[in-house]
Amino acid sequence: MKSFDVLVIGGGPAAITLAKNLGKEMNMALIRPEDHSMIYCAMPYAIEGLLETDKTLKSDKIVTDAGAELIRNTVTAVDFKNKRLRCACGKEFGWERLVIATGAEPILPPIPGHKLTGVTVFKSQKDMERIAGIVESGVQDAVVVGAGAIGVELAQALAAKDINTHLVDMVDAVLPNLADADMTAAAADELETAGVRLHLGRKVAGLVAAGGSENVATRAAGPDSSAVSAVELESGERIPAQLVVFAVGMKPNVELFEGSGLEMVRDGIVVDGAMQTNIEEVYAVGDCVSYYSGITGERTGGKLATNAVPMARVLADTLRDRDRGRDREYGGFYNGSATKAGELFVGGTGLKEAEARERYDAVVSFAEFTTAFPIMPTAKKVKLKLIADRQSGRILGGQVVSGEPVTDKIDQITMAIQFGITARQLLGFSYSSQPWQSFYPAHNLLVKAAEGLVAKMNAGERVSARG
Ligand SMILES: Cc1cc2nc3c(=O)[nH]c(=O)nc-3n(C[C@H](O)[C@H](O)[C@H](O)COP(=O)(O)OP(=O)(O)OC[C@H]3O[C@@H](n4cnc5c(N)ncnc54)[C@H](O)[C@@H]3O)c2cc1C
């Protein structure tokens, strides 16, 4: 039986980061079943036809040139006690240290009709090719369920292919996990302008097979081999659809470890700050892990590549430096992320307003300027929302909506949150300015929003001093 210093189950961003960091120093291997690792984030743009689908496939050389072995297989059994695992082909491999990086899989709710042809989720190369094939077959109507970033990006891609596209979400706003409704309302308008019909605050009851006419709640939706023809909402409304894509969230891919003694909670494998599980010499990183908010210390969702990769970097240092006693701690999820709706870029980080108000005496402030000097031909609107704790002044969250990309601004806010910067400290934030790239030197979005926060905090102090 072949054995490795470090054996990684998985071939996604977390596993690849480990290979890049440790492949040359350690005898290591990655095991993954799929033909290619993927650039998942780019898949909606391949469906839209902005990219060739093969541009979303990563070369295996990323792993092998980094010095790691790539084993193309599915792990079917893990024996933690004897430090060995078995693959679908029957081969067994051993390890000195095992890393679980099995990621997460999209949720397909078990509602009537979920197995009908034309109903899918959106994560793998197969999903992408299935959807692209249905699009190319000339379908007329599509429904995307879930108005998070993935659903919003996919719905726009389908609308751009001249398909009548409907986006359904049970929440009464788009991008509800990314930003507050007062920031995303403009994005909803942009989506409508791009041809996406929104059905917000609506729940899907079931899927109707071609030829089906009765209510899906009272009747089986037809044989699984039938094609889907409509989505039925709980209101009874039917939306015609020959393609239905669920983008309603991810669940950790951990079935393999059930009953094995590996400690898990609903959202994934339990690890400490060094990414160590409860089993000696077994670590876990990426979407398969449940972890804490870096702000509240509570367990929170965070299934993002921008969480998976930093976790893997921490683990690489842990594995490399373990014997030298220099373990690094993973600091937690802040969940900075972004998307694009029509002509608008939207991003958010940290706590949203309602989350902050539940836990803190939160204050909120807005600032609105332009992305370039207002006299420049390229100037577009940009709006920022900043949330802080009144008592400590700590920044808790922020959101940006702009005609230009927002990730740099979101990352600035994340840095403020992550390193405990207060609204008062932000008043002295030293910024840059140039006609094509910012508002006039007289103002900066973060400083302006911080001024608003500090004014509210001071007003609060005066009220409580008098009271
Ligand atoms: C359409 C889409 C768009 C996205 N856009 C963004 C974005 O813009 N920004 C962002 O930060 N994140 C984005 N994400 C999320 C991001 O892709 C994930 O957070 C990231 O891929 C997680 O990496 P991972 O390595 O933990 O897991 P994964 O990438 O899920 O990889 C898991 C790996 O484990 C393998 N595996 C599982 N079980 C077994 C087994 N039994 N045996 C062997 N191998 C196994 C899988 O086959 C896979 O190779 C997007 C996701 C999707 C689907």
The ligand as an SDF file (V2000), in Angstrom:
LIG
                    3D

 53 58  0  0  0  0  0  0  0  0999 V2000
  -21.2360   28.8500   -9.4310 C   0  0  0  0  0  0  0  0  0  0  0  0
  -20.3520   29.1560   -8.2480 C   0  0  0  0  0  0  0  0  0  0  0  0
  -19.8100   30.4170   -8.1200 C   0  0  0  0  0  0  0  0  0  0  0  0
  -19.0070   30.7230   -7.0120 C   0  0  0  0  0  0  0  0  0  0  0  0
  -18.4810   31.9720   -6.9300 N   0  0  0  0  0  0  0  0  0  0  0  0
  -17.6610   32.2760   -5.8990 C   0  0  0  0  0  0  0  0  0  0  0  0
  -17.0540   33.5540   -5.8210 C   0  0  0  0  0  0  0  0  0  0  0  0
  -17.2700   34.4330   -6.6790 O   0  0  0  0  0  0  0  0  0  0  0  0
  -16.2310   33.8050   -4.7650 N   0  0  0  0  0  0  0  0  0  0  0  0
  -15.9570   32.8570   -3.8070 C   0  0  0  0  0  0  0  0  0  0  0  0
  -15.1910   33.1360   -2.8720 O   0  0  0  0  0  0  0  0  0  0  0  0
  -16.5330   31.6280   -3.8540 N   0  0  0  0  0  0  0  0  0  0  0  0
  -17.3690   31.3210   -4.8690 C   0  0  0  0  0  0  0  0  0  0  0  0
  -17.9400   30.0750   -4.9320 N   0  0  0  0  0  0  0  0  0  0  0  0
  -17.7090   29.1120   -3.8270 C   0  0  0  0  0  0  0  0  0  0  0  0
  -16.3970   28.3560   -4.0030 C   0  0  0  0  0  0  0  0  0  0  0  0
  -16.3750   27.7410   -5.2540 O   0  0  0  0  0  0  0  0  0  0  0  0
  -16.2190   27.3330   -2.8940 C   0  0  0  0  0  0  0  0  0  0  0  0
  -16.2530   27.9910   -1.6540 O   0  0  0  0  0  0  0  0  0  0  0  0
  -14.8880   26.5970   -3.0220 C   0  0  0  0  0  0  0  0  0  0  0  0
  -14.8600   25.8450   -4.1950 O   0  0  0  0  0  0  0  0  0  0  0  0
  -14.6250   25.6940   -1.8200 C   0  0  0  0  0  0  0  0  0  0  0  0
  -13.4260   25.0330   -2.0080 O   0  0  0  0  0  0  0  0  0  0  0  0
  -13.1170   23.6100   -1.3550 P   0  0  0  0  0  0  0  0  0  0  0  0
  -11.7660   23.2060   -1.8540 O   0  0  0  0  0  0  0  0  0  0  0  0
  -13.3510   23.6710    0.0960 O   0  0  0  0  0  0  0  0  0  0  0  0
  -14.2470   22.6360   -1.9150 O   0  0  0  0  0  0  0  0  0  0  0  0
  -14.6760   22.2230   -3.3970 P   0  0  0  0  0  0  0  0  0  0  0  0
  -14.2170   23.2310   -4.3810 O   0  0  0  0  0  0  0  0  0  0  0  0
  -16.1020   21.8830   -3.3290 O   0  0  0  0  0  0  0  0  0  0  0  0
  -13.8360   20.9190   -3.6820 O   0  0  0  0  0  0  0  0  0  0  0  0
  -14.1180   19.7070   -3.0170 C   0  0  0  0  0  0  0  0  0  0  0  0
  -13.3290   18.6040   -3.6770 C   0  0  0  0  0  0  0  0  0  0  0  0
  -13.4660   17.4050   -2.9190 O   0  0  0  0  0  0  0  0  0  0  0  0
  -13.7290   16.3380   -3.8070 C   0  0  0  0  0  0  0  0  0  0  0  0
  -14.3690   15.2340   -3.0970 N   0  0  0  0  0  0  0  0  0  0  0  0
  -15.5240   15.2590   -2.4010 C   0  0  0  0  0  0  0  0  0  0  0  0
  -15.8080   14.0310   -1.9110 N   0  0  0  0  0  0  0  0  0  0  0  0
  -14.7920   13.2170   -2.3010 C   0  0  0  0  0  0  0  0  0  0  0  0
  -14.4890   11.8360   -2.1300 C   0  0  0  0  0  0  0  0  0  0  0  0
  -15.2980   11.0170   -1.4440 N   0  0  0  0  0  0  0  0  0  0  0  0
  -13.3530   11.3460   -2.6860 N   0  0  0  0  0  0  0  0  0  0  0  0
  -12.5070   12.1580   -3.3680 C   0  0  0  0  0  0  0  0  0  0  0  0
  -12.7480   13.4700   -3.5750 N   0  0  0  0  0  0  0  0  0  0  0  0
  -13.8690   13.9800   -3.0530 C   0  0  0  0  0  0  0  0  0  0  0  0
  -14.6070   16.9840   -4.8520 C   0  0  0  0  0  0  0  0  0  0  0  0
  -14.7620   16.1700   -5.9710 O   0  0  0  0  0  0  0  0  0  0  0  0
  -13.8140   18.2830   -5.0750 C   0  0  0  0  0  0  0  0  0  0  0  0
  -12.6970   18.0420   -5.8920 O   0  0  0  0  0  0  0  0  0  0  0  0
  -18.7520   29.7380   -6.0250 C   0  0  0  0  0  0  0  0  0  0  0  0
  -19.3090   28.4600   -6.1440 C   0  0  0  0  0  0  0  0  0  0  0  0
  -20.1000   28.1710   -7.2380 C   0  0  0  0  0  0  0  0  0  0  0  0
  -20.6900   26.7890   -7.3560 C   0  0  0  0  0  0  0  0  0  0  0  0
  1  2  1  0
  2  3  1  0
  2 52  2  0
  3  4  2  0
  4  5  1  0
  4 50  1  0
  5  6  2  0
  6  7  1  0
  6 13  1  0
  7  8  2  0
  7  9  1  0
  9 10  1  0
 10 11  2  0
 10 12  1  0
 12 13  2  0
 13 14  1  0
 14 15  1  0
 14 50  1  0
 15 16  1  0
 16 17  1  0
 16 18  1  0
 18 19  1  0
 18 20  1  0
 20 21  1  0
 20 22  1  0
 22 23  1  0
 23 24  1  0
 24 25  2  0
 24 26  1  0
 24 27  1  0
 27 28  1  0
 28 29  2  0
 28 30  1  0
 28 31  1  0
 31 32  1  0
 32 33  1  0
 33 34  1  0
 33 48  1  0
 34 35  1  0
 35 36  1  0
 35 46  1  0
 36 37  1  0
 36 45  1  0
 37 38  2  0
 38 39  1  0
 39 40  1  0
 39 45  2  0
 40 41  1  0
 40 42  2  0
 42 43  1  0
 43 44  2  0
 44 45  1  0
 46 47  1  0
 46 48  1  0
 48 49  1  0
 50 51  2  0
 51 52  1  0
 52 53  1  0
M  END
$$$$
